[in-house]
Amino acid sequence: MIAGRGPLGFDPPRLAVQVKSSDSPVDVKIIREMQGVMKNYGAEHSLVVSWGGFNKNAYKEASRVPFSMKLWDAADVVKMIQACYEQLPEDIRADLPLKRIWVLIPSEE
């Protein structure tokens, strides 16, 4: 997916997003392909989401461009949803009904 700001989504900053649903970790090939997509479409930023995570070489390649590429595994997606759930549109919250609960943490004595 390629997206941007503005009424038609053409204005910068432009973002390229790719989601991998496989259980196996993404390798460096996918990261390099995303770098090519960014260049071809003029995207300033990218996000690669992989439910199966990423291997060491993928993290290493993405770390070379920390301000333009982010990698999210399944735990990162859950963390981000929890962090901004209240700001999500009502229709998305209706499709993903969550309820905050409070749990006592045992003291460490």
C-alpha positions as a LaTeX table, in Angstrom:
\begin{tabular}{lrrr}
\hline
Residue & $x$ (\AA) & $y$ (\AA) & $z$ (\AA) \\
\hline
Met1 & 0.00 & 0.00 & 0.00 \\
Ile2 & 1.21 & 3.49 & $-0.82$ \\
Ala3 & $-0.37$ & 6.45 & 0.99 \\
Gly4 & 0.22 & 10.15 & 1.48 \\
Arg5 & $-1.34$ & 13.16 & 3.12 \\
Gly6 & $-3.87$ & 15.46 & 1.56 \\
Pro7 & $-7.38$ & 14.90 & 0.22 \\
Leu8 & $-6.21$ & 12.50 & $-2.52$ \\
Gly9 & $-3.27$ & 11.00 & $-0.64$ \\
Phe10 & $-0.64$ & 12.45 & $-2.99$ \\
Asp11 & 1.04 & 14.94 & $-0.67$ \\
Pro12 & 4.19 & 14.20 & 1.34 \\
Pro13 & 5.07 & 12.54 & 3.51 \\
Arg14 & 4.40 & 9.38 & 1.53 \\
Leu15 & 4.30 & 6.00 & 3.23 \\
Ala16 & 4.74 & 2.50 & 1.80 \\
Val17 & 3.31 & $-0.39$ & 3.85 \\
Gln18 & 3.64 & $-4.12$ & 3.34 \\
Val19 & 2.04 & $-6.79$ & 5.55 \\
Lys20 & 3.25 & $-10.38$ & 5.61 \\
Ser21 & 0.88 & $-12.90$ & 7.21 \\
Ser22 & 3.21 & $-15.91$ & 7.18 \\
Asp23 & 4.30 & $-17.56$ & 10.41 \\
Ser24 & 7.90 & $-17.65$ & 9.21 \\
Pro25 & 10.22 & $-14.67$ & 9.82 \\
Val26 & 10.76 & $-12.20$ & 6.99 \\
Asp27 & 14.27 & $-12.19$ & 5.55 \\
Val28 & 16.44 & $-9.40$ & 4.18 \\
Lys29 & 15.07 & $-9.89$ & 0.62 \\
Ile30 & 11.71 & $-8.38$ & 1.61 \\
Ile31 & 13.42 & $-5.42$ & 3.29 \\
Arg32 & 15.48 & $-4.70$ & 0.17 \\
Glu33 & 12.38 & $-5.00$ & $-2.00$ \\
Met34 & 10.65 & $-2.42$ & 0.22 \\
Gln35 & 13.61 & $-0.08$ & $-0.19$ \\
Gly36 & 13.12 & $-0.39$ & $-3.96$ \\
Val37 & 9.39 & 0.31 & $-3.65$ \\
Met38 & 10.17 & 3.41 & $-1.60$ \\
Lys39 & 12.53 & 4.66 & $-4.27$ \\
Asn40 & 10.20 & 3.85 & $-7.18$ \\
Tyr41 & 7.19 & 5.56 & $-5.60$ \\
Gly42 & 8.98 & 8.41 & $-3.84$ \\
Ala43 & 7.95 & 7.27 & $-0.38$ \\
Glu44 & 9.78 & 8.93 & 2.48 \\
His45 & 8.80 & 6.27 & 5.04 \\
Ser46 & 7.88 & 2.62 & 5.12 \\
Leu47 & 6.43 & 0.07 & 7.49 \\
Val48 & 6.83 & $-3.68$ & 7.12 \\
Val49 & 4.52 & $-5.76$ & 9.31 \\
Ser50 & 5.23 & $-9.45$ & 9.72 \\
Trp51 & 3.16 & $-11.69$ & 11.97 \\
Gly52 & 6.05 & $-14.17$ & 11.96 \\
Gly53 & 8.66 & $-11.56$ & 12.89 \\
Phe54 & 11.96 & $-10.86$ & 11.17 \\
Asn55 & 15.29 & $-12.62$ & 11.00 \\
Lys56 & 18.55 & $-11.05$ & 12.16 \\
Asn57 & 19.60 & $-9.91$ & 8.68 \\
Ala58 & 16.27 & $-8.17$ & 8.11 \\
Tyr59 & 16.67 & $-6.18$ & 11.34 \\
Lys60 & 20.25 & $-5.35$ & 10.42 \\
Glu61 & 19.27 & $-4.04$ & 6.97 \\
Ala62 & 16.39 & $-1.96$ & 8.34 \\
Ser63 & 18.64 & $-0.49$ & 11.05 \\
Arg64 & 20.68 & 1.18 & 8.29 \\
Val65 & 17.72 & 3.52 & 7.62 \\
Pro66 & 16.09 & 3.97 & 11.05 \\
Phe67 & 14.28 & 7.21 & 10.20 \\
Ser68 & 12.65 & 5.89 & 7.05 \\
Met69 & 11.82 & 2.22 & 7.76 \\
Lys70 & 10.10 & 0.56 & 10.70 \\
Leu71 & 9.56 & $-3.14$ & 11.28 \\
Trp72 & 6.60 & $-4.35$ & 13.34 \\
Asp73 & 6.04 & $-7.93$ & 14.46 \\
Ala74 & 2.76 & $-9.19$ & 15.98 \\
Ala75 & 3.69 & $-7.93$ & 19.46 \\
Asp76 & 4.37 & $-4.44$ & 18.07 \\
Val77 & 0.95 & $-4.35$ & 16.37 \\
Val78 & $-0.79$ & $-5.28$ & 19.62 \\
Lys79 & 1.25 & $-2.70$ & 21.55 \\
Met80 & 0.39 & 0.05 & 19.05 \\
Ile81 & $-3.32$ & $-0.82$ & 19.09 \\
Gln82 & $-3.33$ & $-0.70$ & 22.89 \\
Ala83 & $-1.48$ & 2.63 & 22.90 \\
Cys84 & $-3.91$ & 4.44 & 20.62 \\
Tyr85 & $-7.14$ & 2.42 & 20.85 \\
Glu86 & $-9.18$ & 5.33 & 22.23 \\
Gln87 & $-8.19$ & 7.50 & 19.23 \\
Leu88 & $-9.31$ & 4.93 & 16.64 \\
Pro89 & $-12.52$ & 5.69 & 14.72 \\
Glu90 & $-15.69$ & 4.21 & 16.22 \\
Asp91 & $-16.23$ & 1.80 & 13.30 \\
Ile92 & $-12.78$ & 0.26 & 13.79 \\
Arg93 & $-13.33$ & $-0.03$ & 17.55 \\
Ala94 & $-16.67$ & $-1.74$ & 16.80 \\
Asp95 & $-14.84$ & $-4.32$ & 14.65 \\
Leu96 & $-12.17$ & $-4.72$ & 17.34 \\
Pro97 & $-14.02$ & $-4.44$ & 20.66 \\
Leu98 & $-11.51$ & $-4.20$ & 23.51 \\
Lys99 & $-12.05$ & $-3.42$ & 27.18 \\
Arg100 & $-9.34$ & $-2.12$ & 29.47 \\
Ile101 & $-9.03$ & $-4.09$ & 32.69 \\
Trp102 & $-7.01$ & $-3.43$ & 35.83 \\
Val103 & $-5.04$ & $-6.19$ & 37.50 \\
Leu104 & $-3.20$ & $-6.08$ & 40.80 \\
Ile105 & 0.49 & $-6.76$ & 40.52 \\
Pro106 & 1.84 & $-8.85$ & 43.41 \\
Ser107 & 4.42 & $-7.03$ & 45.47 \\
Glu108 & 7.97 & $-8.32$ & 45.34 \\
Glu109 & 8.83 & $-9.02$ & 48.96 \\
\hline
\end{tabular}
